[in-house]
């Protein structure tokens, strides 16, 4: 995607509550004018699909910001001071009652178990910094559910504020040192899981770019025509809205947070080419059911080229996204 005006090529609309239809192939790959339908209300997204073998449910958890630590983290005290205090006590997004990240995480896992969810997808910033204690705690809680889970990192999961290194170097280093457990042997940068005839793709965009290798993986995964969903941490760019992945204006000039977060400033010159190519191809995908992200800590949905992007509110405040699939004739 070159740096150009989107006004003549895109349709973008924000949805509140209600019913919307987008064109998409059915699970039976019928060549017809069938439309895929979904509803979006509160934190619940419900898809109505023809050819679905059986109903299913996916729970998305994003931005929990777990901060527990132990003696192993003492040597990193200077790098975790701000984020260690950022979410000690929070207010529930719906009730306003006092809560905290650990309670919120346990509550949503309990909900996943009670509703017999088929899959849990964690879309980053589950941790406020790469604490061994927090990672071990979350991993054990997830395993206790007995529900399969996929994890993709956010920009805080691997970041100790003030530690020297590029975003790419820090992500690689702390993934290897701390986060590998969460990937359960899968590639940390990309992965897929096919469930009930639907493919779930996870892709790490936590350094604000999509690499050529990730783009190639995406191309191969969508080639088979199976309906698929994409889960990432940072939302894709929506023309006219706040910065997202694929924003032609993204770069050093618009980076207002690097001093507060004590990190490398965003790159001069903007995104790499593969990021723009990914944007183009993602929003041109006929078999894409939706994009699910977090990062901005508030819930909303946008539609580009008939493809919805759902942004989850922060689990630190008790929020999560409940995604259901219902059979239709």
Buried (B, 14 or more C-beta within 10 A) or exposed (E): BEEEEBEEEBEBEEBEEEEBEBEBBBBEEEEEEBBBBBBBEEBEBBBBBBBBEEEBBBBBBBBBBBBBBEEEBEEBEEBBEBBBEBBEEBEBBEEEEEBBBBEBBEBBBEEBBEEEBBBBBBBBBBBBBBBBBBBBBBBEBBEEBEBBBBBBBBBBBBBBBBBEBEBEEBBBBBBEEBBEBBBBEBEBBBBBBEBBBBBBBBBBBBBBBBBEEBBEBBEEBBEEEBBBBBBBBBBBBBBEEEBBBBBBEBBEEEBEEEEEBBBBEBBEEBBBBBBBBBBEBBBEBEBBBBBBBBBBBBBBBBBBBBBBBBBBBBBBBBBBBBBBBBBEE
